[in-house]
């Protein structure tokens, strides 16, 4: 187990040059944190008891006596009382989402099953529209394959809710069913063509069934959020920060699939976000939601340099997920031998996106991120990368595979050679019982959602939420991996991936992800010892003190803080 932890830390550290403190060593620290169990994430010195902070950065780490000796008359001392301290968590794959309005589908007091049948959904819809204002939207993200697979769901929804636009979206976000009123409101009819990367399903007569898959669904969501005001986007951003800080999350990398470019950037003007925010455009593929919308917004509402918010990178979806059988597989689904999913983009379309990135300098601004869940989509992007440029060229660009649940064993060597980073989402590791096995069969399930094998193959790993933002819930799933226990990793490796790994995934490892001299002082003091507590207790963990840039941004009030000269 120690070899696995060391492998994880040394893999990430090998890509970075050790930073030197920006403050003079002679400068007394503003803060000294003493008497803790500090996980530094630094392979050279992974555990210490104390940290000294000067200005925005870590001045020194070590034992209590050495850190206390650095204190000056104005230094504030925090007595940790044995609490665990970790680098601030960096959620490498989040989704800040604006409220889309309308009313939510009401299933009643009983929790619906993970894949509710159409009859149950229609009962819930009837109950919802009976109480909803006439003409209001009805929205949900609680459906799955059963509804997406149903025959002409548009007509079934129309019979129950003819006067309310209805858009019911899969919990994976890769498909929706709409009634006629919703299609009209979004500007779709039988003359609407399939967009690049998406499908409007039709019956034999060419009539829309109401099922929107992949980028047809993405474009529709983008149209909806584009109607929402800058004030509502500001609320969404504030709520994301408020939720993050008590959990020790100091950096959020948000895939911008549920916010609109112009109102988001307008909202950020004048906001003092307490958390670091990287907005990653996820453009649609139609005239309304395409890449020009982000470019225009950035010109109209440029974010100030040096602030905590920035726009950088771009994400494309190459396929769906196995749950709705839209992940692109190299062999058919075990439970549907005639189907193997679908690639969203042809080789030529994907080449164009890769060439566009190659024409730009390496760095976070033009970093490519690809959603891949099937092994065929992972193989497609790796094969085309290898075709278009030398491995060293790609290593400098740090292409990311988001999820990479189908990055099977035979693809690991090429992924490592190309310097690909995998951003995994442990909340996905808890599929409904039996679904993964049913979809993929025993051999592919053995390789499904790799984690441990990625580290052993030398592939950089980062962690993000893509669902519940609680990092301690995601740590639980990373160290148990209910879908594939053989791929579980240690707690230390999981924390390293959630901190330094995520910083590396956004070209920020020189500043963030470790508690080492010269690094920014982003850290969390935790309510319990996440390295020893019972695994089922992990999700209850909170941060009792969160610092960003050496400033307190969350304080539960349980820690004693005093001047260096105060009596114990």
N, C-alpha and C positions, 0 to 999 in steps of 0.2 A: 504493500500500500504506500509506503514512503517513496518507493521508486516512481509510482504513478504521480504523486504530488510533486516530487522534484522535477519529473519530466514536464509536467504542466507549467510550472513556474519558469524553468530554464528555457523551455520553448519560447515563451513570450519574452523573457528577458533578453534572449539572443537577438531579437529584432530591434532592441532599443539601445541607445547610448545612455549610460547613467548620467542623469542631470546633476549639475552642481548648484549649490544653493545660490539664490539670487540675492540673499541678504548676507551681509558680512557676519562671519562667525562671532565677531566681538559684540554684535548687537544682542542685548538681552531679549529673551522671548516675551511676547505678550501673554502667552498661555503655556503652562506646563501641566500635563495630565499624568498623574502618578498612581502607582499601585494597581495597575490593570493587567489584563491578559490581552496583549496587543498583537493581532495578526497583521503583519506589515505587508504581506504579499511579495516581499523582497527575498529572492532565493538566497542571497548572501546572509540574511539575518531575518528569518521568518517570524520569530517571536521575541518580543521585548515586554517590559513592564511599564514603560513611560515614553511620552512624546513631548517635544518642545516645539512651539509654533512661534514664528516671528513674521509679522505681516501676513501675507496670504499663503505662506509656504511652511512646510515642515523644516525646522532648523536642525533638529537632531532626534534620534531615537536611541534608547538604551535602557539602563536600569535606573531605578529611582534616584540613587545618589548622584549619578552623573547628570541627570536632567535637573535635579534640584540645584546643583552647583552652577548651572547656567542662569538661574533666575536672578533678576534684578529687583530693585525696590518697587517697580510698577507691575511686575509679573503677577498674573492671576494663576492660582493653583486650583486644579480640579482633582479632588480625591475620588478615584474610581472605585475604591472598595472591592477590588477583584473583578470588576465587570470586564466583559469582552469589548474590545475596540476593533473595528475593521475599517478599511478604506470605504468611502462612500460607495454604495451600490450604483451601478450604471446600467439602467434598463436599456439593453441594446435593441429592443424591438417592442415598442409600445405603440398605442394608438390613442392619442388625444382626440376626443370626438365631441363635436358640437351637438347640442340637443336638436334633433330634427323635427321637433314639434309633434302635433297629433296626439293620439291616444295609443296606449300599448294594449296588445292583445291580452285578454284576461282568461287564463285557463281555470280560474277558480281556486279554491283553497288547496286542492290536491296538486302536487308537483307533477308536471307532465313527464312522460318518459323521454329519454334522450332523442328518440326519433318518433315524435308523435304521429299517429296515423291521420290521414286526411279527415276522417269523420270527427276525430277529437278536435282538430283545428277548426273545422266548420262550426262545431258546437261552441267553441270559445269565441269565434268570430260573431256568431249570432248574439251571444251574451254581451259582447263588447259593443256592437253597433246599436243594441237596444238602449244603451246608456250614453252613447257618444252623440255629440252635436251633429246634425245633418251636414254632410259635406266635409267633415274633419277627416284627416288621414288616420288610418289604422296601421300601425307598424309593429313588427316583431322580429326578433332574431332567435327564435326558439324552434324553427323547423329544421328538417334535415332531408335525407334521401327519399323518405316515403312521400313527402309532398312534392318534391322536385320531380319524382318519377311518375306522378299521377297523370292521368289523361286529361288534357285541356283543363287545368286547374282554374284558368281564367273564368270559364263558364260557371264552375262550382262556386267561386267567390262572388260572381255577379248575382247568382240566385239568392245569396244570403245578404250581400251588402251592395245593392245596386247604386246607392246614393253616396257612398263613402269611398274615396280612393284607398285601396288596400295594397300594401307592399309587405310581404312576409319574406324575410331574408333568412337563409341558412345560418346556423350558428358558426359556421366556418367563414362566412362572408363571401362565398364563392358562387352564390346563386340566389335568386329571388323568384317568387311568384307574385304576379300583379293581376288585379282585376281590370276591367275595361276603363273604369273611371281613372285609375292610376296611370294606365298607359296614355290616356288622352292628356292628363295633366302634365305628363313629362314630354309630350310632343311625339309620341310613337303611334304608328298605325301600320297597316299592312304594306305600305310602301317603304317602310324603314328597312334599311339594309343592315346586315350583320356588320358590326364594327371590327376593325383589326383586333384579333385576340378574343373575340366574344361571339356569342350566339343568341339570337332570338329564336326560340324553338317555334315551329309552325306545324299545323296539321297537314293532312294530305292535300288540302285545297289552298295551302299557302297562308292560312289565317294564323295570326299569332295565338299561341296557346297561353301566353302569360308567363312562361318560364324564361328568365334571363340568366345566362350563364357567363361566368368570367367577366370579360371587359364590357359586355352588354350590361351586366349588373353594376360593375364599377362605375361606368359612365352615368347610369341612372342615379346612383347614390351621390355622385359628384354634382349632378344637377340639383338634387334636393338640398344638399348642404350649401350650395351656392346661393340659395334664397335666404339663408340665415344671416342675421345682422352681425356687424363687428362687435356689438355689445354681447351677443350670445357667444361669440367666439372668445371674447375676453373672459367670460364666465367659465367656459370650458378650460381655458388655459390656467386660470386661477385655481379651479378645482383640482386639476392634475397636480399642480404644485402642492396644494394643501394635503392631498392624499399621499404624495411621495415623501415629504420630509419626516413625518412621524414613523416612517418605515425605513429611514436611513438611506433613501434614494436621493442622491445628489446630482445625478445626470440622467436625462431622459432623451433617448433617441426615438422620436415619434415618426412613424410612417404616416404621411399625411393623406390617408384614404378617407377620412371622415371629417375633414375640415376643408374649407375653400381658401384658395390662395389670397385673394385681395382682402377679405374681412379678417383673416388670420393676421396678416402683416400689419393691417391697419390697427388691429387690437393690440398688437405688441408695441406700437408706438406709444410712449408714455407709461408703459407698464414697467414696474420694477420686479421682474420675476426673481424669486429667491432661489430658484433651482436652475441648473444648466439645461438648456433645451436645444436639441438639434432637430430641426424640421427636415424630413427627408421627403421631397416631392414623390408622389406616386401618380403620375399623370394618367388621365383617361386617354382614350384613343379616338374620340370624336371631336368635332369642331368646338364643342362647348367646354370640355374638360381636358383638352390636350395640353402639351407642354407649353405652348405660347401663353396659356393663362398664368402659369407660375412666373414666366419671364416678365410678363407685363406687370404683375403684382410687385415683383422685386424692383422694377424700375420706378413704380409709383410710390411704393412704401419701403424704401431701402432700410434695412436694419442697421443701427449704428455699430461700427466695428468696436470690438472690445467688450460688447455686452454679453449677457449670458445666453441670448438667443441667436441662432444663426440658421440659415438655409444651406444645406449641403448634401450632395449626392442625389441619386435617383433610383427608384425601385421599379422593377417590372415583374409581373407574374407570368411564369412560364407554363403553369398548369394549375389544377385545382388540388383537392385533397382526396385521400382514399375513402373518406367517410361517405362522400356522395359519388364515389367512383369517377372523379374527374382528374385525379393524379395520373400523369402519363407513365405507363409501365412498359417495360420491354417485353413482358409476357402477359397474357390475359389475366383478369381478375379470377381468383379461385372460385368465387361464388357466381361469376357471370363469364363463362369461358369465351363468349363472343365479344367481350368488351375489354379494352386495355387503356381507357382514358384518352386524353387528347392533348396534344401540344398546342399552346395558345398561339405560338408564332412559328412560321416556317424557318428553315435554316437561313434563307436570304433575309427575312425580316430581323432575325436575331443578329446576323452578321452586321447589318446596318447599325444596330445599337452598339455593338462591340467596337466597330470602326469609329463611331462618333466619340466613344470614350478614349480610344487610342489617339485621336487627334488632339486631345487635351492633355495638359500636364498632369502628372500624378498628384494625388492629394485628395482630401475629403470633398472638395467642391464638386468633383466629377466622378466620385466613387460609384461604381455600379453595384447594385444589389438585385439578386434574382430570387424570387420565390420559386423553390423547387420542392415538390413533395414526392414525386415519382422518380424511379431510377432512370427512366428515359429522358426526362427533362434535365436531370443532373448530367447525364451522359452528353446530351445535346450541347449544353453550354460549355462543358469542359472540352469537348471535341472541337468546337468552333474556336475557342480561345487558343488551343494548341495550333490550329490551322493558321490563325491570323497573325500571331506574334510570338517571339521567343518567350520562354518561361520567365526570364529575368524582367522583361517588360511588364508582364502581368503581375509579378511579385511586387513591383513598385506601386501598383495600382490597388492592391488588396481587394480584389473582387470578393463580394460576400454572397454566400448562399444562405438565404433565410429558410429556416426549418431543415432543409436537406435531409428529410426523413428517408429518402431513397438513395442516399449516398452509400451504396453498398460496397462490400469489401473490394471488389475488382476496380472500383473508381478511386480508391484512397490514394494510390501512388501518384496518379496524375493530378489529383486535387492538391496534394502536398507540393508537387513540382511547380505548379502554377501559382502557389502562394495563396490559394483560396482560403477565406475565413468562413467558418460555419457558425451561424447564429442560431442556436437551438432554443426552444421554448418548452421547458419542462412541464408546463400545465397541459401540453398536448399528450403527455405520457400516460394519461389516465382515461383512455378511450373506454366507452361502454364495454363491459365484459364480452369477450368473444368476437368483437367486431374486427379487430386487426387480423386475427387468425382466419376469420371467414373471408375477408377481402383478399388476403395475401397468401394464405397457406403457410405451412410450418417452416419451409426453408427461407422464404423472404421475411417472415416475422422474426426469425433469428437475427437478421441484419437490420431490422426496421428501427428507425429513430436512433442512430448510433450516437454514442457519447464517449464511453470508455475507449472504444476502438479508434475514435478520432484522435484522442490524446496519444494513444500508443502509436498511431501512424504519423504523428508529428504535425497534425493539422491544427492551426490555431482555432480555439473555441471561445465563443462569447455566449452569454445567456441573456435572454430578454423575456418579457412576460407574454405578450400577444394574447392577453386575457386578464385574469386577476393579477393586479400589479404587485401583490404582496410577495416580496422576494423570498421570504421564509417559507411560504407555501411552495414556491418554485424550487427552493433548495430541497425541500422534502421530496419532491418528485424526482429531482436529479439524483439524490442519494438512494432512492428506492426503485425508481423506474418501473412502475407497475406493468407497463406494456412489455418490457423486455429487461428483466432484472439483471441479466448478465452484462448489460451496458451501464449499470449504475456506477457512479463515481464517489470518491470520498468527499467529505464535507469541505476539507481544505481545498481540494481541486475545484469544487463547485463555487466556493467563494472567490477563488482566484479568477475563474471564468467570468463571474458576475461583476468583477471589479477591473482587474488589469486586462483580462481578455476583452471586455467590452470597450475599454479605453483604446486598446490596440485596434479594435475593429472600426474606430473612427479617427485613427491617426493621432491619438491624444496621449499615447503612453508615456511621452516625455514629461507630461504634466500631471497625469492622473492615474489612479489605479493601484498605487502603492503608498505606504507610509514610510517614506525614505527622504533623506535630506534633499531639498530642492523641489520635491513634489508639492503641488497645491494641497493645502490643508483641508481636504474634503474627507470627513470621517463620520462614523456613527458609533456611539456608545450604546450597547444593547442591553435589553432588559433581562436577558438570560444568556447562558453560555450555549451558543448554537453548535459548538463543536462536541458537546457532551450530553446535552439534554436529550430525552427520549425523542425519537424522530417524529412521533405523532404530536409532540408539543411544539415543534418548530414553527408552525403557522401563527402561533400566539405571540411570537416575539415582536417587540417594537423597539424603536430607538428612543432612549431617554434623553439623548443629547445629540444633535446633528449639527455639524459645522461645514460651511462652504467658504472657501477662501479665508479660513481662519476665523470666520464670524459665526456666531451662534444663530442658526435659522430655525431651530426647534429645541425646546427645552421643557421637559416634563416636570422639572423642579426637584427631582429626587437626589441630585448630586450636590455635594458641598463644594462651594467655590469661595476662595479666600485669597488675600494677599500673601505674598511669599513670606512676609515677616510675621504674619498672624500666628497666634499660638494654636497648637493642634487642638 
